[in-house]
């Protein structure tokens, strides 16, 4: 059996899961025992070398999409989105999440490292530790004067999505709608355009995965950095509002950017259903399409682990070798598989952050 291929992942939500675990967080992180998609022992044994760890602010008045699983397994659907959250409410939650992320590093005994540069990531991978990069999934903790952006950058923020799917003062996300395109509303606000410029100045990577199509093209006009969608798939294969058009995929490749394959079943299955009962054929179709449109230097993985339903045969992090094996069965050679697994992400971060 070939050696494990190291995987650098574009998106996961384990920090939110750890925050919700309360007193059980140590067991979840250090033991896990299959309770979720991720835990430290399974990461280390399955080739999970690092990735973007999301800080996400739950909506206080709803369960977000978690309460809509039945709806999303019976297309067509259009999930109502929660209301905007102001930065005064979001900032304390973000700080609490950062505390959990720092605790994950301390509790790991050196097996997990919080990284702020590509050099940090490569050093962690070389030492056999998991490399974590701080990502905000939605810019709710950033106020209109953008001062908090500088504060969080100093604390290690290196990747920012202007929106999750609900609106922010910066822009508009796509709803969870099937079938639908991503052309679902207006583009960036004036504050959103200022946010793009400030992220460019700080060399914070902008993640466009939840942004609607008008916002995507606003970023494309304004940004001097590669276009990145950390966990999105191909609309041509699965016509979900969350997936990217061929034009968007070409633009990502043309700017030297990246798209990370999302493992969420509702963005993989051609019928848009959330059920995990599916073959890996749609996964391969998405990979083929992403490679064709964006190019082999611009495709990676963006699992959405602990934030989505995944195909039965992939499941949690211990399914990564299954996915790698499926890519071999597709006929992808080892050099290309290693690009998709981690090489493309690291080179993208060098282009975005600098060495």
C-alpha positions as CSV (number, residue, x, y, z in Angstrom):
1,X,0.0,0.0,0.0
2,X,1.4,3.5,-0.9
3,X,2.5,5.7,1.9
4,X,-0.1,8.2,3.2
5,X,-0.3,11.3,1.0
6,X,-0.3,14.5,3.3
7,X,-3.5,16.5,2.9
8,X,-3.8,20.2,3.5
9,X,-7.5,21.0,3.8
10,X,-9.3,24.1,2.7
11,X,-12.0,24.2,5.4
12,X,-13.2,22.5,8.6
13,X,-15.5,23.4,11.5
14,X,-14.0,21.5,14.4
15,X,-13.5,24.6,16.4
16,X,-17.2,25.2,16.6
17,X,-17.7,21.6,17.6
18,X,-15.1,21.9,20.4
19,X,-16.7,25.1,21.6
20,X,-20.0,23.3,21.9
21,X,-18.5,20.3,23.7
22,X,-17.9,22.3,26.9
23,X,-16.2,20.1,29.5
24,X,-15.9,17.3,27.0
25,X,-13.7,19.2,24.7
26,X,-10.5,17.4,25.8
27,X,-12.0,14.0,25.0
28,X,-13.4,15.2,21.7
29,X,-10.0,16.7,20.6
30,X,-7.6,14.2,22.0
31,X,-9.7,11.0,21.9
32,X,-12.6,11.6,19.6
33,X,-13.4,7.9,19.1
34,X,-15.2,8.6,15.9
35,X,-17.7,11.1,17.5
36,X,-17.2,13.6,14.6
37,X,-15.3,13.9,11.4
38,X,-12.1,15.2,13.1
39,X,-10.0,14.6,16.1
40,X,-6.3,14.8,16.6
41,X,-5.4,11.1,16.7
42,X,-7.3,10.3,13.5
43,X,-5.8,13.4,11.7
44,X,-2.3,12.1,12.5
45,X,-3.1,8.6,11.4
46,X,-4.9,9.5,8.2
47,X,-2.5,11.9,6.6
48,X,-4.3,15.2,7.6
49,X,-1.3,17.5,7.7
50,X,-3.0,20.8,8.2
51,X,-5.7,23.2,7.0
52,X,-7.9,26.2,7.6
53,X,-9.7,26.0,10.9
54,X,-12.9,28.1,10.7
55,X,-14.2,30.5,13.3
56,X,-17.9,30.7,12.6
57,X,-20.5,32.7,14.6
58,X,-23.8,30.8,15.1
59,X,-27.0,32.7,14.7
60,X,-28.5,33.0,18.2
61,X,-32.2,32.8,17.1
62,X,-31.9,29.7,14.9
63,X,-30.1,26.4,14.5
64,X,-28.9,27.7,11.1
65,X,-29.0,25.0,8.4
66,X,-28.8,22.2,11.0
67,X,-32.5,22.2,11.4
68,X,-33.2,21.9,7.7
69,X,-31.7,18.5,7.0
70,X,-35.0,16.9,6.0
71,X,-35.7,19.9,3.7
72,X,-32.3,19.6,2.0
73,X,-32.8,15.9,1.4
74,X,-35.9,16.5,-0.7
75,X,-35.2,19.0,-3.5
76,X,-36.1,21.4,-4.7
77,X,-35.5,23.5,-1.6
78,X,-34.7,27.1,-0.5
79,X,-33.5,27.3,3.1
80,X,-34.4,30.6,4.8
81,X,-31.3,32.4,6.0
82,X,-30.8,33.9,9.5
83,X,-30.6,37.7,10.0
84,X,-27.4,39.7,10.0
85,X,-25.4,39.6,13.3
86,X,-23.8,42.9,14.4
87,X,-20.1,43.0,15.3
88,X,-20.8,43.9,18.9
89,X,-22.5,40.5,19.4
90,X,-20.0,38.6,17.2
91,X,-16.7,39.8,18.6
92,X,-17.0,38.1,22.0
93,X,-17.9,34.8,20.4
94,X,-14.9,35.1,18.0
95,X,-12.6,35.7,20.9
96,X,-14.0,32.7,22.7
97,X,-13.4,30.6,19.6
98,X,-9.8,31.8,19.4
99,X,-9.3,30.7,23.0
100,X,-10.4,27.2,22.1
101,X,-8.0,27.1,19.1
102,X,-5.1,28.2,21.3
103,X,-6.1,25.5,23.9
104,X,-6.1,22.9,21.0
105,X,-2.4,23.8,20.5
106,X,-1.5,23.7,24.2
107,X,-3.4,20.4,24.8
108,X,-1.8,18.7,21.8
109,X,1.7,18.3,23.3
110,X,3.3,19.7,20.2
111,X,1.2,17.6,17.7
112,X,-0.9,20.7,16.6
113,X,0.6,24.1,15.7
114,X,-1.1,27.3,15.0
115,X,0.6,28.7,11.9
116,X,0.9,32.3,10.6
117,X,3.2,31.7,7.5
118,X,3.9,29.1,4.9
119,X,7.3,28.5,6.6
120,X,5.3,27.7,9.8
121,X,3.1,25.2,7.9
122,X,6.1,23.5,6.2
123,X,7.9,23.3,9.6
124,X,4.9,21.7,11.3
125,X,4.4,19.2,8.4
126,X,8.1,18.3,8.5
127,X,7.8,17.6,12.3
128,X,4.7,15.4,11.8
129,X,2.4,18.0,13.5
130,X,-0.9,19.2,12.2
131,X,-0.6,22.8,10.9
132,X,-3.6,25.0,11.7
133,X,-4.4,28.3,10.0
134,X,-7.0,30.7,11.4
135,X,-9.9,31.4,9.1
136,X,-13.1,33.5,9.8
137,X,-16.1,32.1,8.0
138,X,-18.0,35.3,7.8
139,X,-16.7,38.8,8.8
140,X,-19.3,39.5,11.5
141,X,-16.5,40.0,14.1
142,X,-15.1,42.9,12.0
143,X,-16.7,46.3,12.7
144,X,-17.3,49.0,10.1
145,X,-14.1,50.9,10.9
146,X,-12.1,47.7,10.2
147,X,-9.9,48.1,13.3
148,X,-10.8,44.6,14.5
149,X,-9.4,43.2,11.2
150,X,-5.9,44.5,12.2
151,X,-6.4,43.1,15.8
152,X,-7.4,39.7,14.6
153,X,-4.6,39.7,12.0
154,X,-2.1,40.3,14.8
155,X,-3.7,37.3,16.6
156,X,-3.1,35.1,13.6
157,X,-6.0,35.6,11.2
158,X,-4.8,34.7,7.7
159,X,-8.0,33.9,5.8
160,X,-11.3,35.6,5.8
161,X,-14.7,35.0,4.1
162,X,-16.6,38.3,3.9
163,X,-19.8,36.3,4.4
164,X,-21.1,32.9,5.4
165,X,-24.4,32.6,3.6
166,X,-26.4,35.1,5.8
167,X,-25.8,38.8,4.9
168,X,-23.1,40.9,6.6
169,X,-22.4,44.7,6.5
170,X,-19.9,43.7,3.8
171,X,-21.9,41.7,1.3
172,X,-24.4,38.9,0.6
173,X,-24.0,35.2,0.6
174,X,-25.9,32.6,-1.4
175,X,-28.8,30.8,0.2
176,X,-28.9,27.1,0.4
177,X,-31.0,26.7,-2.7
178,X,-31.4,23.9,-5.2
179,X,-31.6,24.1,-8.1
180,X,-30.2,27.7,-8.4
181,X,-27.3,29.7,-9.7
182,X,-25.1,31.8,-7.5
183,X,-26.6,35.0,-9.0
184,X,-28.9,35.6,-6.0
185,X,-28.5,39.3,-5.0
186,X,-26.4,42.4,-5.0
187,X,-22.7,42.7,-4.8
188,X,-20.3,44.0,-2.1
189,X,-21.3,47.0,-0.1
190,X,-19.0,50.0,0.1
191,X,-17.7,48.6,3.4
192,X,-17.2,45.3,1.7
193,X,-15.0,47.0,-1.0
194,X,-13.0,48.6,1.8
195,X,-12.6,45.3,3.5
196,X,-11.2,43.7,0.3
197,X,-8.6,46.5,0.0
198,X,-7.6,46.2,3.6
199,X,-7.2,42.4,3.4
200,X,-5.0,42.9,0.3
201,X,-2.9,45.4,2.3
202,X,-2.5,42.9,5.2
203,X,-2.2,39.9,2.8
204,X,-5.1,38.2,4.3
205,X,-6.5,35.6,1.9
206,X,-10.1,36.3,0.8
207,X,-12.3,33.2,0.7
208,X,-15.2,33.5,-1.8
209,X,-17.0,30.2,-1.1
210,X,-20.2,31.6,0.4
211,X,-20.3,34.9,-1.5
212,X,-22.9,35.4,-4.2
213,X,-21.8,35.8,-7.8
214,X,-22.1,39.6,-7.9
215,X,-19.9,39.8,-4.9
216,X,-17.4,37.3,-6.4
217,X,-17.0,39.6,-9.5
218,X,-16.7,42.7,-7.3
219,X,-13.8,41.0,-5.5
220,X,-12.3,40.0,-8.9
221,X,-12.3,43.6,-10.0
222,X,-10.9,45.0,-6.8
223,X,-8.4,42.4,-5.5
224,X,-4.8,42.2,-6.4
225,X,-4.6,38.7,-4.9
226,X,-5.5,35.3,-6.4
227,X,-9.2,34.4,-6.3
228,X,-9.9,31.6,-3.8
229,X,-12.9,29.5,-3.0
230,X,-11.8,27.2,-0.2
231,X,-14.7,24.8,-0.2
232,X,-16.8,24.9,-3.4
233,X,-17.7,22.6,-6.3
234,X,-18.7,22.8,-9.9
235,X,-22.2,24.1,-10.8
236,X,-22.1,22.3,-14.1
237,X,-22.1,19.0,-12.2
238,X,-24.4,19.9,-9.3
239,X,-26.6,23.0,-9.9
240,X,-26.5,24.3,-6.3
241,X,-26.4,28.0,-5.6
242,X,-23.2,27.3,-3.5
243,X,-21.3,25.9,-6.5
244,X,-19.2,27.8,-9.0
245,X,-20.0,28.5,-12.6
246,X,-17.5,27.7,-15.4
247,X,-16.7,31.4,-15.8
248,X,-15.9,31.7,-12.1
249,X,-13.7,28.5,-12.2
250,X,-11.8,29.9,-15.2
251,X,-11.2,33.2,-13.4
252,X,-9.8,31.4,-10.4
253,X,-7.3,29.6,-12.6
254,X,-6.4,32.8,-14.6
255,X,-5.6,34.7,-11.4
256,X,-3.4,31.8,-10.0
257,X,-6.1,31.1,-7.4
258,X,-7.6,27.9,-5.9
259,X,-10.8,26.0,-5.5
260,X,-11.1,23.3,-2.8
261,X,-13.4,20.4,-3.4
262,X,-16.2,20.4,-0.8
263,X,-17.1,17.0,0.5
264,X,-20.7,18.0,1.4
265,X,-23.1,15.6,-0.3
266,X,-25.6,18.3,-1.3
267,X,-22.9,20.1,-3.3
268,X,-21.7,16.8,-4.8
269,X,-24.8,14.9,-5.8
270,X,-26.3,15.9,-9.1
271,X,-29.8,15.6,-7.5
272,X,-28.8,18.1,-4.7
273,X,-29.8,15.7,-1.9
274,X,-28.0,15.6,1.4
275,X,-28.1,11.8,1.8
276,X,-24.8,10.2,2.5
277,X,-25.9,7.1,0.5
278,X,-24.0,7.8,-2.7
279,X,-21.1,6.4,-4.7
280,X,-17.9,8.4,-5.2
281,X,-18.6,8.9,-9.0
282,X,-20.0,12.4,-8.5
283,X,-16.8,13.3,-6.5
284,X,-14.7,12.2,-9.4
285,X,-16.9,14.2,-11.9
286,X,-16.4,17.3,-9.8
287,X,-12.6,16.8,-9.7
288,X,-12.5,16.3,-13.4
289,X,-14.5,19.4,-14.0
290,X,-12.5,21.6,-11.6
291,X,-9.2,20.4,-13.2
292,X,-10.6,21.1,-16.7
293,X,-11.8,24.6,-15.9
294,X,-9.4,25.9,-13.3
295,X,-6.4,23.9,-14.2
296,X,-4.3,21.3,-12.4
297,X,-2.3,23.9,-10.4
298,X,-5.4,25.4,-8.9
299,X,-7.5,22.6,-7.4
300,X,-7.3,21.3,-3.9
301,X,-9.5,19.8,-1.2
302,X,-11.8,21.7,1.1
303,X,-13.6,19.0,3.1
304,X,-16.1,21.0,5.2
305,X,-15.5,18.3,7.9
306,X,-17.6,18.7,11.0
307,X,-19.8,21.2,9.1
308,X,-21.5,19.0,6.5
309,X,-22.9,15.5,5.7
310,X,-20.2,13.7,3.7
311,X,-20.5,10.6,1.4
312,X,-20.6,7.3,3.3
313,X,-17.4,6.0,1.7
314,X,-15.5,9.1,2.8
315,X,-17.1,9.7,6.2
316,X,-14.6,11.5,8.4
317,X,-10.9,12.2,8.2
318,X,-10.0,8.5,8.2
319,X,-11.6,8.4,4.8
320,X,-9.0,10.6,3.2
321,X,-7.0,7.6,2.0
322,X,-10.1,6.3,0.3
323,X,-10.4,9.6,-1.6
324,X,-6.7,9.4,-2.6
325,X,-7.2,5.8,-3.8
326,X,-10.2,6.9,-5.8
327,X,-8.1,9.6,-7.5
328,X,-5.5,6.9,-8.4
329,X,-8.3,4.8,-9.9
330,X,-9.3,7.8,-12.0
331,X,-5.8,7.6,-13.5
332,X,-4.4,10.7,-11.9
333,X,-0.7,10.3,-11.4
334,X,1.1,10.7,-8.1
335,X,2.5,14.2,-8.9
336,X,-1.0,15.5,-9.7
337,X,-2.5,13.8,-6.6
338,X,0.1,15.4,-4.4
339,X,-0.6,18.8,-6.0
340,X,-4.3,18.4,-5.2
341,X,-3.7,17.0,-1.7
342,X,-1.4,19.8,-0.5
343,X,1.1,21.2,-3.0
344,X,-1.3,23.6,-4.7
345,X,-2.5,25.0,-1.4
346,X,1.0,25.7,-0.1
347,X,2.0,27.4,-3.4
348,X,-1.2,29.5,-3.4
349,X,-0.4,30.7,0.2
350,X,3.1,31.7,-0.9
351,X,1.6,33.8,-3.7
352,X,-1.0,35.3,-1.4
353,X,0.9,35.8,1.9
354,X,4.5,35.9,0.5
355,X,7.2,33.5,1.7
